Amino acid sequence: MARKHKRPKAEWTRRAASLLGTVVMGALAIAGGSLIQARLSAAAPDAVIGLGAGRPASPSLAGVVVTITGPRTIVSEQTETLQVAVSAPGGEITETRVEWQSRPAGASSWNTVETLRLDSGGRASARVSPWKGTEYRAVVRGRAKSVVASAPFPVTTRPAGEPVVRPKGAAEPSVPAFADPALRPRAAGSGASPVVSQIPGPVWERMAGVSFDEDCPVRREDLRYVQVNYWGFDGYRYRGEIIVHASIAGQTEAIFTDLYRLRYPIRQMRLIDDFGKDPVKGADDYASMNADNTSGFNCRYVDGRESQRVLSPHAGGTAIDINPWENPFQAKTGIFPHPSYMERSRPHRAILDGPESPAVQAFESRGLRWGGRWHERDYHHFEMPDVAQQERK
């Protein structure tokens, strides 16, 4: 049997010491890495550091303060200037740019509008043109993802137009929440800015099976989609939409341009399809009238004559109803949508009070006939007489 050789005691000691050193160094490396990572994380905060936020900025923005000054009340859509100032300890401004952001009052998300360049004193100016209540802020981004933002700077607006004063004792329309006039889209561009186009796909999807069906006397290609700015009852400008026959699209564009110039107020102007389907035919005209909605095309029967299945001129897209609440229809079956304004002497700027009214003239000078001239007064209705049916709305 061969004899095993014993290793010297000194060699065993050296190997044990080496192994112990390796373990210790590994532990130190792990601990050191965790410490370095913790320091890096502390130096790169993700959140915006606002004034009084209570969190330290990274060294690149330590002590930086961003402020906004300027008028807090502005006439809607008019342009004013707000001032941005960035200050730092010792007066040293290392950042040269700020992000200029805005959001509607009450909203949670900010939208970056532009990047402003700071002058040598850390100042910049921003031109603003708010439509309604708007908040602004300036954001400075430093190294290592550090961020400092000003406090939100709210700007309220006064309407550029004159709000309508409701006559004492007059009833108000019943407007569903989805059609709240406060939710209307803002005006686009200056003036009336009318745009006439063929019916876009998303608009057609709203219409199909509601205001339009296969039994209509017109096709999609016969109709036009008109968008135009108008003055709301609250004195602000809005963007309206209406569907009419292609043969009167030019007149419709000119009419609403005139109404805009006259500052004739319109409560709202949205597709009648938004008010749902009528149980008999077309979109629900009664719901649209009750919400004081201005509308055009609707493949439906004459109001109050549904049982006789007589098509309205609206079914051909050659009629327009405007502010029906203030300009009701006096039919044999009743007054629609409400009798509150059958007394035509009420002091209301939306009332079409006679053939000489500038708003009535805007329609009739373009060939559309006013229902206010008929025996059964239809004060909100206008139609083209050369294509109108014998039976009227």
C-alpha positions in Angstrom: 0.0 0.0 0.0 1.3 3.4 -1.0 1.8 6.0 1.7 0.0 9.4 1.5 2.1 12.4 1.8 1.0 15.1 4.3 1.0 18.7 3.2 3.1 21.0 5.3 1.1 23.0 7.9 2.3 26.3 6.5 0.8 25.6 3.1 -2.6 24.8 4.6 -2.5 28.1 6.4 -1.7 30.1 3.3 -4.6 28.5 1.3 -7.1 29.3 4.1 -6.0 32.9 4.3 -6.3 33.3 0.5 -9.9 31.9 0.6 -10.9 34.1 3.5 -9.5 37.2 1.7 -11.6 36.4 -1.5 -14.8 36.1 0.5 -14.1 39.3 2.4 -13.4 41.3 -0.8 -16.5 39.9 -2.5 -18.7 41.1 0.4 -17.1 44.5 0.4 -17.6 44.8 -3.4 -21.3 44.0 -3.0 -21.8 46.4 -0.1 -19.9 49.1 -2.0 -21.9 48.6 -5.1 -25.1 49.0 -3.1 -23.9 52.1 -1.5 -22.8 53.6 -4.9 -26.2 52.7 -6.4 -28.1 54.3 -3.5 -26.1 57.5 -4.0 -26.8 57.6 -7.7 -30.5 57.0 -7.1 -30.6 59.9 -4.6 -28.8 62.2 -7.2 -31.4 61.5 -10.0 -34.9 62.1 -8.7 -37.7 61.4 -11.2 -40.3 63.8 -9.9 -40.6 67.5 -10.7 -39.3 69.5 -7.8 -41.6 72.5 -7.4 -41.4 75.4 -5.1 -41.9 74.2 -1.5 -42.0 70.6 -2.6 -39.8 69.6 0.3 -37.4 67.4 -1.7 -33.7 68.3 -2.4 -32.6 69.0 -5.9 -29.6 67.4 -7.4 -26.4 69.5 -7.2 -26.9 70.9 -10.7 -30.1 72.6 -9.7 -29.7 73.0 -5.9 -31.3 76.2 -4.8 -32.7 77.1 -8.2 -36.1 79.0 -8.1 -38.4 79.5 -11.2 -41.1 82.1 -11.1 -43.7 83.5 -13.5 -45.2 87.0 -13.4 -47.7 88.9 -15.5 -51.4 89.6 -15.8 -53.8 87.1 -14.3 -56.9 88.2 -16.2 -56.9 88.4 -20.0 -59.5 88.9 -22.6 -60.2 85.5 -24.3 -57.9 84.7 -27.2 -56.1 88.1 -27.0 -52.3 87.9 -26.7 -50.5 89.0 -23.5 -46.9 88.4 -22.3 -45.9 86.5 -19.2 -42.4 86.8 -17.7 -40.2 83.9 -16.5 -37.3 84.3 -14.1 -34.8 81.7 -13.0 -32.6 82.5 -10.0 -29.8 80.5 -8.3 -27.5 80.8 -5.3 -24.7 83.3 -6.1 -26.5 84.5 -9.2 -25.0 81.8 -11.3 -27.5 80.5 -13.9 -26.1 77.4 -15.6 -29.2 76.5 -17.5 -30.0 78.4 -20.7 -33.5 77.1 -21.6 -36.9 76.4 -19.9 -39.8 74.4 -21.1 -43.0 76.4 -21.3 -46.1 74.3 -20.5 -49.8 74.9 -20.2 -53.0 73.0 -19.3 -56.7 73.9 -19.0 -57.8 74.9 -15.5 -58.6 71.8 -13.6 -56.7 69.4 -15.8 -54.0 67.2 -14.5 -51.7 66.8 -17.4 -49.3 69.5 -18.7 -48.6 70.1 -22.4 -45.2 71.5 -23.5 -45.9 74.4 -25.8 -42.4 75.6 -26.6 -38.8 75.9 -25.3 -37.8 79.4 -24.2 -34.2 80.7 -24.2 -33.1 82.5 -21.0 -31.0 85.7 -21.3 -27.9 86.2 -19.3 -30.0 87.3 -16.3 -32.1 84.1 -16.3 -35.1 85.8 -17.8 -37.5 84.9 -20.7 -40.9 86.0 -21.9 -43.8 83.9 -23.2 -46.7 85.1 -25.4 -50.0 83.6 -24.4 -53.5 83.6 -25.9 -55.7 81.6 -23.6 -59.3 80.7 -24.6 -60.8 80.2 -21.2 -59.2 79.5 -17.8 -55.6 78.2 -18.3 -52.6 77.4 -16.1 -49.0 77.9 -17.1 -45.7 76.8 -15.7 -42.0 76.9 -16.6 -39.7 73.9 -16.2 -35.9 73.8 -15.9 -34.2 70.4 -16.5 -30.7 69.9 -15.2 -28.1 67.2 -15.2 -28.9 63.7 -14.0 -32.6 64.1 -14.7 -33.1 66.8 -12.1 -36.1 69.0 -12.7 -37.3 72.3 -11.1 -40.7 73.8 -12.0 -42.4 77.0 -11.2 -45.7 77.0 -9.3 -48.7 76.9 -11.6 -49.6 80.4 -12.8 -53.4 80.6 -13.4 -54.8 83.0 -16.0 -58.6 83.6 -16.1 -60.3 85.1 -19.1 -63.1 87.5 -19.9 -65.1 86.7 -23.0 -64.3 88.6 -26.1 -68.0 88.9 -27.0 -71.0 90.1 -25.1 -72.8 87.5 -23.0 -76.5 87.0 -23.5 -78.7 88.2 -20.7 -81.7 85.9 -20.2 -85.0 87.8 -19.8 -86.5 87.6 -16.4 -88.9 84.7 -16.0 -87.9 83.0 -19.3 -87.5 79.2 -19.1 -84.1 77.7 -20.0 -83.7 74.7 -22.3 -83.1 71.2 -20.9 -79.6 70.3 -22.0 -78.3 66.8 -21.3 -74.8 66.4 -19.7 -73.2 65.2 -22.9 -74.4 68.3 -24.8 -73.4 70.8 -22.1 -72.5 74.0 -24.0 -69.4 74.3 -21.8 -68.0 71.2 -23.5 -68.2 72.7 -27.0 -64.9 72.8 -29.1 -63.1 76.1 -29.1 -63.0 78.3 -32.3 -60.4 77.6 -34.9 -58.6 80.5 -36.5 -59.8 84.1 -36.7 -63.2 85.3 -37.9 -65.7 82.7 -38.9 -63.1 80.5 -40.7 -65.7 78.4 -42.5 -64.7 75.0 -44.0 -66.9 73.0 -46.4 -65.9 69.4 -47.2 -67.3 66.1 -48.2 -68.4 64.1 -45.2 -65.4 62.6 -43.4 -65.4 58.9 -42.4 -65.7 59.6 -38.6 -68.6 62.0 -39.2 -70.4 59.5 -41.4 -70.1 56.9 -38.7 -72.0 59.2 -36.4 -74.7 59.7 -39.0 -75.2 56.3 -40.4 -78.4 54.7 -38.9 -79.3 57.8 -37.1 -79.9 61.0 -39.2 -79.3 58.9 -42.4 -80.8 55.6 -43.5 -81.2 53.8 -46.8 -84.7 55.4 -47.5 -83.3 58.9 -47.5 -83.9 61.0 -50.7 -80.2 61.9 -50.8 -76.9 60.0 -50.7 -73.7 60.6 -48.8 -72.1 62.2 -51.8 -75.0 64.7 -52.1 -74.3 66.2 -48.6 -71.6 68.5 -47.2 -70.0 68.9 -43.8 -69.7 72.6 -42.8 -67.5 73.8 -39.9 -67.6 77.4 -38.8 -66.9 79.5 -35.8 -69.7 81.2 -33.9 -70.4 83.4 -30.8 -71.8 81.5 -27.9 -74.4 82.8 -25.4 -71.5 83.2 -22.9 -69.6 85.6 -25.2 -66.9 83.0 -26.1 -66.1 81.8 -29.6 -66.8 78.1 -30.5 -66.5 75.8 -33.5 -69.8 74.5 -34.9 -70.7 71.8 -37.3 -73.7 71.2 -39.6 -74.7 68.9 -42.5 -76.5 70.4 -45.5 -77.1 69.5 -49.1 -74.2 70.3 -51.5 -76.5 72.7 -53.4 -76.7 75.1 -50.4 -73.3 74.5 -48.9 -72.0 77.8 -50.3 -75.0 79.8 -48.9 -74.6 78.1 -45.6 -70.9 79.1 -45.4 -71.9 82.7 -46.2 -74.8 82.8 -43.8 -72.9 81.7 -40.8 -70.0 84.1 -41.8 -72.6 86.9 -41.7 -74.0 85.7 -38.4 -70.5 85.7 -36.9 -69.8 89.2 -38.2 -73.1 90.3 -36.6 -72.2 88.6 -33.4 -75.5 86.9 -33.5 -75.3 84.4 -30.6 -75.9 80.6 -31.0 -76.2 78.4 -28.0 -74.7 75.3 -29.7 -74.2 73.9 -33.1 -73.5 70.2 -33.2 -74.6 67.2 -35.3 -78.2 66.2 -34.5 -77.0 62.6 -34.4 -75.5 63.3 -31.0 -79.1 63.4 -29.6 -79.9 59.8 -30.5 -82.3 58.0 -32.7 -85.9 59.0 -33.1 -88.3 56.0 -32.6 -90.0 56.7 -35.9 -87.4 58.0 -38.3 -84.1 60.0 -38.3 -82.3 61.6 -35.3 -84.3 62.8 -32.3 -85.3 66.3 -33.4 -87.3 66.9 -30.2 -84.2 66.3 -28.0 -82.1 68.5 -30.3 -84.7 71.4 -30.0 -85.0 70.9 -26.3 -81.2 71.4 -26.0 -81.5 74.6 -28.2 -79.3 73.0 -30.9 -78.8 74.5 -34.3 -78.9 71.8 -37.0 -79.4 71.0 -40.7 -79.8 67.6 -42.4 -82.0 65.0 -40.7 -83.8 62.3 -42.7 -87.0 62.5 -40.7 -90.7 63.3 -41.0 -92.4 66.7 -40.4 -92.7 67.3 -36.7 -96.3 66.6 -35.7 -96.9 64.8 -39.0 -95.0 61.6 -38.4 -98.1 59.4 -38.7 -98.6 60.7 -42.2 -94.9 59.9 -43.1 -94.4 63.3 -44.8 -90.7 63.9 -45.2 -89.3 67.2 -43.9 -87.1 69.5 -46.1 -84.4 68.5 -43.6 -84.5 65.0 -45.1 -83.0 66.5 -48.3 -80.5 68.7 -46.4 -82.1 71.9 -47.7 -83.3 73.4 -44.4 -81.6 74.8 -41.3 -83.0 75.3 -37.8 -81.3 77.9 -35.6 -81.8 78.5 -31.8 -85.1 76.7 -31.7 -85.7 77.4 -28.0 -85.7 81.1 -28.5 -87.5 80.7 -31.8 -90.2 78.1 -31.4 -92.5 76.3 -33.9 -96.2 77.0 -33.5 -97.8 73.9 -35.0 -101.4 72.7 -34.9 -100.3 70.0 -32.4 -98.6 72.4 -30.1 -95.6 74.7 -29.6 -92.2 73.1 -30.0 -89.9 73.0 -28.1 -91.3 75.4 -25.5 -93.8 78.3 -25.4 -91.5 80.6 -23.3 -90.5 82.7 -26.2 -93.7 82.8 -28.2 -94.0 86.3 -26.9 -91.7 87.8 -29.6 -91.1 91.1 -27.7 -88.9 89.4 -25.1 -85.5 91.2 -25.0 -83.2 88.5 -26.2 -80.5 88.8 -28.8 -81.1 85.4 -30.3 -84.8 86.0 -31.1 -85.5 86.4 -34.8 -88.0 89.2 -34.4 -89.1 89.9 -38.0 -88.2 89.9 -41.7 -86.0 93.0 -41.2 -83.8 91.3 -38.5 -80.2 91.3 -39.7 -80.0 87.6 -38.8 -83.1 86.8 -40.9 -81.7 88.8 -43.8 -78.4 86.7 -43.6 -80.6 83.7 -44.6 -83.1 85.3 -47.0 -80.5 87.3 -48.9 -79.0 83.9 -49.9 -82.4 82.5 -51.1 -83.6 80.6 -48.0 -87.1 81.3 -46.9 -88.0 82.0 -43.3 -90.7 80.0 -41.5 -91.6 83.0 -39.4 -93.5 84.3 -42.4 -95.9 81.3 -42.5 -99.4 80.9 -41.1 -98.0 78.3 -38.7 -95.1 80.2 -37.4 -91.8 78.3 -37.5 -89.5 80.9 -36.2 -86.3 78.8 -36.2 -86.7 77.3 -39.6 -85.2 78.3 -43.0 -85.4 76.4 -46.3 -84.7 76.7 -50.0 -88.1 77.3 -51.6 -87.2 76.0 -55.1 -86.5 72.5 -53.6 -88.8 72.6 -50.6 -91.8 70.3 -50.4 -95.3 71.5 -50.1 -95.5 70.2 -46.5 -93.2 72.1 -44.2 -91.8 71.2 -40.9 
